């Protein structure tokens, strides 16, 4: 993830988050909460393989390389959303 002075990262993240499906958002919330794929699958009532597929889609859509970066992107987006609401 590259941060620019003009806030392009925030706009890029916002656009990426708008493309996420409701289930991808729920998986993202689970990752952001520190849950394992198996735990996320249990909470959502889906197979662990399905969670892994959603994780792959999340990484692609958010243009990140790993699970940690997915969580960081989620936190950056949440922080930006809270700041915009003020």
Helices and strands as residue ranges (DSSP letters): H 8-18, H 22-32, H 37-44, H 48-62, H 67-85
